[in-house]
Amino acid sequence: MAERLPPKERTKIPRQAMPERDALERAHNFCEVNSGFDLALAEKEAQRCLACADPKCVHGCPVGVKVREVVDLVIEGEYLKAAAKLREDNVLPAVTGRVCPQETQCEGACILGKRFAPLAIGHIERFVADYERQTGEAGLPTPAPPTGKKVAIVGSGPAGLSCAGDLILKGHHVTVFEALHEIGGVLLYGIPEFRLPKDIVQTEVANLGRMGVEFQTNVVIGKTITVDELLNEMGYDAVFVATGAGLPKFMNIPGEHLGGVYSANEFLTRVNLMKAYDADHYDSPVYSCANRNVAIIGGGNTAMDGVRSALRLGAKNAYIIYRRSEAEMPARVEEVHHAKDEGVQFMTLHNPVEFIGNDEGFLTGMRLQKMELGAPDDSGRRRPVPMPGSEFLLPIDVAVIAIGTGANPLVQSTTPDMQTNKWGYIVADEATLRTTKRGVFAGGDIVSGSATVILAMGAGRTAARSIHEFLNTGVW
Ligand SMILES: Cc1cc2nc3c(=O)[nH]c(=O)nc-3n(C[C@H](O)[C@H](O)[C@H](O)COP(=O)(O)OP(=O)(O)OC[C@H]3O[C@@H](n4cnc5c(N)ncnc54)[C@H](O)[C@@H]3O)c2cc1C
């Protein structure tokens, strides 16, 4: 069992790099890019932790993972105990270790980062969760005795799954209703295999199943069953709406109807969930990217996932078209680096104004306008301003629009008394996630708008606490 190094020794160790597959090799298949820390790397990195008396990283984590205690256990070689400690606050550690924007959360708050590189908390988290999964020794907590209360969860993304995980432990009967044919939300249909292997999500879902959570797929709440029917006819005592923000936004420019123009949602769903990249085994069609010019419009994680998928589908040129500069891009820094290493071409300060097609109605090009940055707008980022007379034509065969998503209106429009805001998101009390309808709670992207996996999980946990209290007291 190792011990912590003296404080002065800790800062002499450089941050350990995440091992990753060669950029040019990985750009042609969907295997995972990062290969993860081994025991030696994990312990060496853990030794860099300053063991702060008041660890800022914990405050920086939206679900308050006890980072320092996890790191202590890694140094002691107690990896399964470290995994159990992680799970006290985070039901999907192998997922968040891979996809959380740590640079703005736990690692952004790390004191070590003031003078040196911050502790690689995400990489350590991933190591611990993978160790637990690979040894097959996940010690699942035992649920409390049945309470006889029933909770329906609408949507199986990170918000729904984390709420289910907490409520099942309290002894309630939990059913997750999912519109799609598989469980996992964006973790499954949005984030590609090369960043988040699907068997990881499926293992976590199976663990919830082993703990007693019931899953019903292909059930569209608002169509197959309404929220009122869940409460009044099917005997559910509470409902948590966690339907995400999956409604694609379009640009409303000429030519958007042409064949070869996709929303990111459709493109990624075909590729990830329907496995269009594996044409030998799956029938899902996706307009061919092979040897073609493919442009993804946007600068967030979705755009990076789209463009890196297009490369892996064989694109000759894969472009990011973004109307601001790289400094304003909302995508995780690691995703931008990976995309560049793999050969993605970044056309920042460019904005499409028209899609051009041929006589058969298929996309052949995009008219782009050059932009420059003006004064900051409401988001605090510098506003992109068109440069007059700068338009030009870029030959393009496939375009994927990744400029954001909105709230899917189905549950809201079929649930009377549940208030929405002017953008169509559900109104929920910040502290309790109660909606304006008795017995109905809501959280994750359907309340906050598109955010992050860990914030959605945090919302799921808050909802679980409030639902448990409501079921115990009946007080609304
Ligand atoms: C391509 C992409 C990449 C991303 N990358 C990252 C990343 O790297 N890091 C990060 O932190 N965040 C990332 N995000 C954001 C993150 O995935 C979301 O913030 C998070 O998934 C939201 O969780 P949620 O549970 O609220 O909703 P979702 O994950 O959207 O899940 C909602 C679920 O509800 C289901 N549903 C919807 N309507 C109904 C209905 N009427 N009846 C039944 N079921 C319904 C949907 O099918 C879906 O399965 C990414 C998002 C996308 C789209």
The ligand as an SDF file (V2000), in Angstrom:
LIG
                    3D

 53 58  0  0  0  0  0  0  0  0999 V2000
  -24.0790   14.9850  -29.6320 C   0  0  0  0  0  0  0  0  0  0  0  0
  -24.0140   15.4470  -28.2070 C   0  0  0  0  0  0  0  0  0  0  0  0
  -22.8080   15.4050  -27.5330 C   0  0  0  0  0  0  0  0  0  0  0  0
  -22.7360   15.8130  -26.2100 C   0  0  0  0  0  0  0  0  0  0  0  0
  -21.5380   15.7320  -25.5560 N   0  0  0  0  0  0  0  0  0  0  0  0
  -21.4770   16.0280  -24.2410 C   0  0  0  0  0  0  0  0  0  0  0  0
  -20.2540   15.8810  -23.5120 C   0  0  0  0  0  0  0  0  0  0  0  0
  -19.2250   15.5160  -24.0620 O   0  0  0  0  0  0  0  0  0  0  0  0
  -20.2560   16.1640  -22.1890 N   0  0  0  0  0  0  0  0  0  0  0  0
  -21.3940   16.5590  -21.5400 C   0  0  0  0  0  0  0  0  0  0  0  0
  -21.3490   16.7410  -20.3290 O   0  0  0  0  0  0  0  0  0  0  0  0
  -22.5530   16.7570  -22.2050 N   0  0  0  0  0  0  0  0  0  0  0  0
  -22.6360   16.4900  -23.5360 C   0  0  0  0  0  0  0  0  0  0  0  0
  -23.8140   16.6530  -24.2100 N   0  0  0  0  0  0  0  0  0  0  0  0
  -24.9960   17.1370  -23.4720 C   0  0  0  0  0  0  0  0  0  0  0  0
  -25.6290   16.0200  -22.6280 C   0  0  0  0  0  0  0  0  0  0  0  0
  -25.6170   14.8090  -23.3270 O   0  0  0  0  0  0  0  0  0  0  0  0
  -27.0470   16.3980  -22.2140 C   0  0  0  0  0  0  0  0  0  0  0  0
  -26.9900   17.6080  -21.4860 O   0  0  0  0  0  0  0  0  0  0  0  0
  -27.6890   15.3050  -21.3410 C   0  0  0  0  0  0  0  0  0  0  0  0
  -27.7450   14.0780  -22.0200 O   0  0  0  0  0  0  0  0  0  0  0  0
  -29.0940   15.7070  -20.9020 C   0  0  0  0  0  0  0  0  0  0  0  0
  -29.6340   14.6560  -20.1720 O   0  0  0  0  0  0  0  0  0  0  0  0
  -31.2130   14.4510  -20.0220 P   0  0  0  0  0  0  0  0  0  0  0  0
  -31.3840   13.2200  -19.2070 O   0  0  0  0  0  0  0  0  0  0  0  0
  -31.8370   15.7100  -19.5420 O   0  0  0  0  0  0  0  0  0  0  0  0
  -31.7710   14.2200  -21.5120 O   0  0  0  0  0  0  0  0  0  0  0  0
  -31.3890   13.2250  -22.6900 P   0  0  0  0  0  0  0  0  0  0  0  0
  -30.0550   12.6330  -22.5490 O   0  0  0  0  0  0  0  0  0  0  0  0
  -31.7030   13.9920  -23.9210 O   0  0  0  0  0  0  0  0  0  0  0  0
  -32.4600   12.0570  -22.5480 O   0  0  0  0  0  0  0  0  0  0  0  0
  -33.8350   12.2900  -22.7240 C   0  0  0  0  0  0  0  0  0  0  0  0
  -34.5090   10.9730  -23.0860 C   0  0  0  0  0  0  0  0  0  0  0  0
  -35.9230   11.1690  -23.0620 O   0  0  0  0  0  0  0  0  0  0  0  0
  -36.4970   10.4690  -24.1530 C   0  0  0  0  0  0  0  0  0  0  0  0
  -37.7890   11.0810  -24.4480 N   0  0  0  0  0  0  0  0  0  0  0  0
  -38.0120   12.2960  -25.0080 C   0  0  0  0  0  0  0  0  0  0  0  0
  -39.3440   12.5150  -25.1170 N   0  0  0  0  0  0  0  0  0  0  0  0
  -39.9540   11.4090  -24.6140 C   0  0  0  0  0  0  0  0  0  0  0  0
  -41.3210   11.0350  -24.4560 C   0  0  0  0  0  0  0  0  0  0  0  0
  -42.3130   11.8370  -24.8410 N   0  0  0  0  0  0  0  0  0  0  0  0
  -41.6060    9.8260  -23.9110 N   0  0  0  0  0  0  0  0  0  0  0  0
  -40.6030    8.9810  -23.5160 C   0  0  0  0  0  0  0  0  0  0  0  0
  -39.2890    9.2990  -23.6390 N   0  0  0  0  0  0  0  0  0  0  0  0
  -38.9770   10.4980  -24.1770 C   0  0  0  0  0  0  0  0  0  0  0  0
  -35.4650   10.6610  -25.2570 C   0  0  0  0  0  0  0  0  0  0  0  0
  -35.6460    9.6900  -26.2760 O   0  0  0  0  0  0  0  0  0  0  0  0
  -34.1650   10.4910  -24.4910 C   0  0  0  0  0  0  0  0  0  0  0  0
  -33.7910    9.1370  -24.4390 O   0  0  0  0  0  0  0  0  0  0  0  0
  -23.9080   16.2880  -25.5490 C   0  0  0  0  0  0  0  0  0  0  0  0
  -25.1270   16.3660  -26.2390 C   0  0  0  0  0  0  0  0  0  0  0  0
  -25.1860   15.9490  -27.5590 C   0  0  0  0  0  0  0  0  0  0  0  0
  -26.5070   16.0290  -28.2910 C   0  0  0  0  0  0  0  0  0  0  0  0
  1  2  1  0
  2  3  1  0
  2 52  2  0
  3  4  2  0
  4  5  1  0
  4 50  1  0
  5  6  2  0
  6  7  1  0
  6 13  1  0
  7  8  2  0
  7  9  1  0
  9 10  1  0
 10 11  2  0
 10 12  1  0
 12 13  2  0
 13 14  1  0
 14 15  1  0
 14 50  1  0
 15 16  1  0
 16 17  1  0
 16 18  1  0
 18 19  1  0
 18 20  1  0
 20 21  1  0
 20 22  1  0
 22 23  1  0
 23 24  1  0
 24 25  2  0
 24 26  1  0
 24 27  1  0
 27 28  1  0
 28 29  2  0
 28 30  1  0
 28 31  1  0
 31 32  1  0
 32 33  1  0
 33 34  1  0
 33 48  1  0
 34 35  1  0
 35 36  1  0
 35 46  1  0
 36 37  1  0
 36 45  1  0
 37 38  2  0
 38 39  1  0
 39 40  1  0
 39 45  2  0
 40 41  1  0
 40 42  2  0
 42 43  1  0
 43 44  2  0
 44 45  1  0
 46 47  1  0
 46 48  1  0
 48 49  1  0
 50 51  2  0
 51 52  1  0
 52 53  1  0
M  END
$$$$
